[in-house]
Amino acid sequence: MLPLLAADLVVLLHLGFIIFVVCGGLLLSRWPRLLWLQLPAVVWGVLLEFSGWICPLTPLENRLRRLAGEAGYQGGFVEQYLLPVIYPAELTRELQGALGAGVVLINLLIYARIFVRWRKGLRG
């Protein structure tokens, strides 16, 4: 029971990290020092997408699930939990690259907006 609960908590942590990577820049207006946490998270997330590596949280979750008597799964978190919901087809390298590019684009837009606000604040 405890390993299964731990595996579910890893899934929640994993999902929270993905949300933080994609949208965490929106928090910078309120908490500018969060930049030092969010920017490395974005770099790590994009690196994982572009390289095709599997996040270390995925093997941890699989190990905990096996300890709980469940089967693990092949592939990564995105393929297991998100793609079946968002995309009908299987993950390809091209799609993975597009997801990584989307993360970069979203964060560039967020950072550009925040940078403009900060510059206006310094002049005003």
C-alpha positions in Angstrom: 0.0 0.0 0.0 2.8 2.5 0.9 4.7 1.9 -2.3 1.6 2.4 -4.4 0.8 5.7 -2.5 4.4 6.8 -3.1 4.1 6.0 -6.8 1.0 8.1 -7.0 2.7 10.9 -5.3 5.6 10.7 -7.8 3.0 11.0 -10.6 1.6 14.1 -9.0 5.1 15.6 -8.5 5.9 14.8 -12.1 2.7 16.5 -13.3 3.4 19.5 -11.1 6.9 19.7 -12.5 5.7 19.7 -16.1 3.1 22.4 -15.3 5.9 24.4 -13.6 8.1 24.0 -16.7 5.4 25.1 -19.1 3.6 27.8 -17.2 5.8 28.6 -14.2 7.0 31.8 -15.8 3.6 33.3 -15.1 4.5 33.3 -11.4 7.5 35.5 -12.0 5.4 38.7 -12.0 4.5 38.0 -8.4 7.7 36.2 -7.2 10.6 37.4 -9.4 13.2 35.3 -7.4 11.4 32.2 -8.7 13.3 32.8 -11.9 16.3 31.0 -10.4 14.2 27.8 -10.0 12.0 28.1 -13.0 14.6 28.8 -15.7 16.7 25.7 -14.8 13.5 23.6 -14.7 12.7 24.9 -18.3 16.2 24.0 -19.5 15.9 20.5 -17.9 12.4 19.9 -19.4 13.4 21.1 -22.9 16.7 19.1 -22.7 14.6 15.9 -21.9 12.2 16.6 -24.8 14.9 17.3 -27.4 17.3 14.5 -26.3 14.6 11.9 -25.9 15.9 11.0 -22.4 13.5 9.6 -19.8 13.0 11.7 -16.7 14.4 10.1 -13.5 11.0 10.2 -11.9 9.7 7.7 -14.4 11.9 4.8 -13.3 11.3 5.7 -9.7 7.5 5.5 -10.2 7.9 2.2 -12.1 10.0 0.8 -9.3 7.5 1.8 -6.6 4.6 0.3 -8.7 6.5 -3.0 -9.0 7.1 -3.0 -5.2 3.4 -2.6 -4.8 2.7 -5.6 -7.0 1.7 -3.7 -10.1 3.3 -3.7 -13.5 5.5 -0.8 -14.6 5.3 0.6 -18.0 7.6 1.3 -21.0 8.4 4.8 -22.2 8.1 8.0 -20.2 5.6 9.9 -18.2 4.4 11.9 -21.1 3.7 8.8 -23.2 2.0 7.0 -20.3 -0.2 9.6 -18.9 -0.5 12.7 -21.1 -0.3 11.6 -24.7 -3.2 9.1 -24.5 -5.4 12.0 -23.3 -4.1 14.8 -25.5 -3.0 13.0 -28.7 -4.6 9.9 -30.4 -1.3 8.8 -32.0 1.8 7.4 -30.4 4.7 9.8 -29.5 7.2 10.2 -32.3 10.6 12.0 -32.2 9.0 14.7 -34.4 6.1 15.2 -31.9 8.5 15.2 -29.0 10.6 17.9 -30.7 7.4 19.9 -31.3 6.5 19.6 -27.6 9.9 20.8 -26.6 9.7 23.7 -29.1 6.3 24.6 -27.7 7.7 24.7 -24.2 10.5 27.0 -25.4 8.0 29.3 -27.3 5.6 29.6 -24.3 8.4 30.4 -21.9 10.0 32.9 -24.3 6.6 34.7 -24.7 6.1 34.8 -20.9 9.7 36.0 -20.2 9.5 38.7 -22.9 6.3 40.0 -21.3 7.8 40.0 -17.9 11.0 41.6 -19.1 9.0 44.4 -20.8 7.1 45.0 -17.5 10.3 45.1 -15.5 11.9 47.6 -17.9 8.8 49.8 -17.7 9.0 49.6 -13.9 12.6 50.6 -13.9 11.9 53.7 -16.1 8.7 54.7 -14.4 
